[in-house]
Every structure is written in structure tokens, then in C-alpha cells.
Amino acid sequence: MIGPAIFVAATALANISISHFGPQAAPINAFVLIGLNLTLRDSIHDKWQGKNLWLRMLLMLSCAGVVSYLLDASAARIAIGSVLALLAAGVTDTAIYEILHRKRYLVRCNSSNVASAAVDSLVFFYVAFGGVPVEVLLSQWVVKVFGGGIWSLIIGRFRK
């Protein structure tokens, strides 16, 4: 249960810091917190495999948005953007991770992160802020993929 709790906490922290500090907090969030979430979601996927995976993932993602909203109701648009981005990226990530189920963990994890980081960036920035320049979206995608890659090495060392 620690993985889902960390996922929810990292999401809430990312949303609250964006709400408090504005978009300038996005690069740090993308690297540390969202990179962690993208990778942690894959580890949780492996643990929950075959045990109502889609429903449990949906509940975890929704819980992250609810906790964000409860901690900072003034950030409703950011929480909504976050939940929608998490859902869209989660579906993308889970589908790719499942397709690659026979590959090694690092291949599955980082391949699914490449696609889900792009979806996450697009959806979040358009819902939360009404859009951003393409170079901001691309930089967010790169930072999330790079952060996720580092987290995959860390989490990969502790996998059973």
C-alpha cells in the first residue's frame, strides 16, 4: 500500500506547488514528482496485475485529484487538470506497459513513460492553464521522461 500512498502524495504535492508557485514550479515537479509518478505507476501495475487493475488504477488516480483539491480548494482547475492528465496518461501508460509485458522492466517502464509523459503534459497544461507554447510542452515531456528514467533505475533496484 505504500506505492499508491506515495503516488497520491506526490501528485498532491505537485499540484499544490503549481498552485502556490505557478508554472515556474513545473520543471522541478516534472522531473522529481511526475517522473516518480510515471514510474511508480508501472511498479504498482505489476503488483496489481489481474486484480481489478483498471478499477484500482482509476481509484488511485481519482484519489490523487481529490486529495489535491481537499488540500487546496483554490487550485480546483489545477486538480481537475491533474486528474484528467493522470487518467489520460494512465490509460496510455497501462496500455503500452501491457503490450510490452514480455520485455524487461526498464524497457516496459521507460517505453510507456515516453508516451504517457507526452499525454500528461498536453492534457494538464491545456486544462489547467488553457495551453502553453510548444517549446514548454516539449521541455516538460523531456524532463518527465528523464526524471522517469532515473526513477526507473532507483525503483528497479528495489523490485522483487
C-alpha positions as CSV (number, residue, x, y, z in Angstrom):
1,M,0.0,0.0,0.0
2,I,3.0,2.3,0.3
3,G,3.3,2.8,-3.5
4,P,-0.3,4.1,-4.0
5,A,0.2,6.4,-0.9
6,I,3.4,7.8,-2.3
7,F,1.7,8.3,-5.7
8,V,-1.2,10.2,-4.2
9,A,1.2,12.3,-2.0
10,A,3.5,13.2,-4.9
11,T,0.5,14.2,-7.1
12,A,-0.9,16.4,-4.3
13,L,2.5,18.0,-3.7
14,A,3.0,18.7,-7.4
15,N,-0.5,20.3,-7.7
16,I,-0.1,22.4,-4.5
17,S,3.3,23.6,-5.6
18,I,2.0,24.6,-9.0
19,S,-0.9,26.4,-7.3
20,H,1.4,28.2,-4.9
21,F,4.4,29.0,-7.1
22,G,2.8,29.0,-10.5
23,P,4.1,27.4,-13.7
24,Q,7.7,28.1,-12.8
25,A,7.5,25.1,-10.4
26,A,6.6,22.8,-13.3
27,P,10.1,21.8,-14.4
28,I,11.0,20.6,-10.8
29,N,7.7,18.9,-10.4
30,A,8.0,17.2,-13.8
31,F,11.4,15.9,-13.0
32,V,11.0,14.8,-9.4
33,L,7.3,14.2,-8.7
34,I,5.8,13.4,-12.1
35,G,8.8,11.4,-13.2
36,L,8.3,9.4,-9.9
37,N,4.6,9.0,-10.6
38,L,5.0,7.8,-14.1
39,T,7.5,5.1,-12.9
40,L,5.7,4.3,-9.7
41,R,2.5,3.7,-11.6
42,D,4.3,0.9,-13.6
43,S,5.5,-0.8,-10.4
44,I,2.0,-0.6,-9.0
45,H,0.7,-2.0,-12.3
46,D,2.9,-5.1,-11.7
47,K,1.7,-5.6,-8.2
48,W,-2.0,-5.2,-9.1
49,Q,-1.9,-7.2,-12.3
50,G,-5.0,-9.2,-12.7
51,K,-6.6,-7.9,-9.5
52,N,-9.1,-5.3,-10.9
53,L,-6.1,-3.4,-12.4
54,W,-8.1,-0.8,-14.3
55,L,-10.5,-0.1,-11.5
56,R,-7.8,0.2,-8.9
57,M,-5.7,2.4,-11.1
58,L,-8.8,4.6,-11.7
59,L,-9.4,4.9,-8.0
60,M,-5.8,5.7,-7.2
61,L,-5.7,8.4,-9.9
62,S,-9.0,9.9,-8.7
63,C,-7.9,9.8,-5.1
64,A,-4.8,11.9,-6.1
65,G,-7.1,14.6,-7.5
66,V,-9.5,14.6,-4.6
67,V,-6.6,14.9,-2.1
68,S,-5.1,17.8,-4.1
69,Y,-8.4,19.6,-4.1
70,L,-9.0,19.0,-0.4
71,L,-5.6,20.4,0.5
72,D,-6.0,23.5,-1.7
73,A,-9.5,24.1,-3.0
74,S,-8.4,27.3,-4.7
75,A,-6.5,25.1,-7.1
76,A,-9.6,23.4,-8.4
77,R,-8.6,23.9,-12.1
78,I,-5.1,22.5,-11.4
79,A,-6.6,19.5,-9.6
80,I,-9.1,18.9,-12.4
81,G,-6.3,19.2,-15.0
82,S,-4.1,16.9,-13.0
83,V,-6.8,14.2,-12.7
84,L,-7.7,14.4,-16.4
85,A,-4.0,14.3,-17.3
86,L,-3.4,11.4,-14.9
87,L,-6.3,9.5,-16.4
88,A,-5.3,10.0,-20.0
89,A,-1.7,9.3,-19.3
90,G,-2.6,6.4,-17.1
91,V,-4.6,4.7,-19.9
92,T,-1.8,5.4,-22.3
93,D,0.8,4.1,-19.9
94,T,-1.1,1.0,-18.9
95,A,-1.9,0.0,-22.5
96,I,1.8,0.3,-23.6
97,Y,3.1,-1.4,-20.5
98,E,0.7,-4.3,-21.1
99,I,1.7,-4.6,-24.7
100,L,5.3,-4.8,-23.7
101,H,4.6,-7.3,-20.8
102,R,7.3,-9.8,-22.0
103,K,10.0,-7.2,-22.1
104,R,12.4,-6.3,-19.2
105,Y,11.0,-3.9,-16.6
106,L,13.2,-1.0,-17.7
107,V,12.1,-1.3,-21.3
108,R,8.4,-1.6,-20.4
109,C,8.7,1.3,-17.9
110,N,10.6,3.8,-19.9
111,S,8.8,3.0,-23.2
112,S,5.4,3.6,-21.5
113,N,6.8,6.7,-19.8
114,V,7.8,8.3,-23.2
115,A,4.2,8.1,-24.4
116,S,2.4,8.9,-21.1
117,A,4.7,11.9,-20.4
118,A,3.6,13.5,-23.7
119,V,-0.1,12.8,-22.9
120,D,0.2,14.1,-19.4
121,S,1.9,17.3,-20.5
122,L,-0.6,18.1,-23.2
123,V,-3.7,17.4,-21.1
124,F,-2.5,19.1,-17.9
125,F,-1.3,22.3,-19.4
126,Y,-4.4,22.7,-21.7
127,V,-6.9,22.1,-18.9
128,A,-5.0,23.9,-16.0
129,F,-3.7,26.9,-18.0
130,G,-5.6,26.9,-21.3
131,G,-2.4,25.8,-23.2
132,V,1.2,26.7,-23.3
133,P,3.8,27.3,-26.1
134,V,5.0,24.1,-27.9
135,E,8.5,24.5,-26.5
136,V,7.2,24.4,-23.0
137,L,5.3,21.2,-23.7
138,L,8.4,19.7,-25.3
139,S,10.6,20.7,-22.4
140,Q,8.1,19.2,-19.9
141,W,8.0,16.0,-21.9
142,V,11.8,15.7,-21.9
143,V,12.1,16.5,-18.2
144,K,9.4,13.9,-17.3
145,V,11.0,11.2,-19.4
146,F,14.4,11.9,-18.0
147,G,13.1,12.0,-14.4
148,G,11.1,8.8,-15.0
149,G,14.3,7.2,-16.4
150,I,16.2,8.0,-13.2
151,W,13.3,6.9,-11.0
152,S,13.0,3.6,-13.0
153,L,16.7,2.8,-12.1
154,I,16.0,3.6,-8.5
155,I,12.7,1.7,-8.2
156,G,14.1,-1.1,-10.4
157,R,16.8,-1.8,-7.8
158,F,14.1,-2.4,-5.1
159,R,11.7,-4.6,-7.1
160,K,11.2,-8.1,-6.0
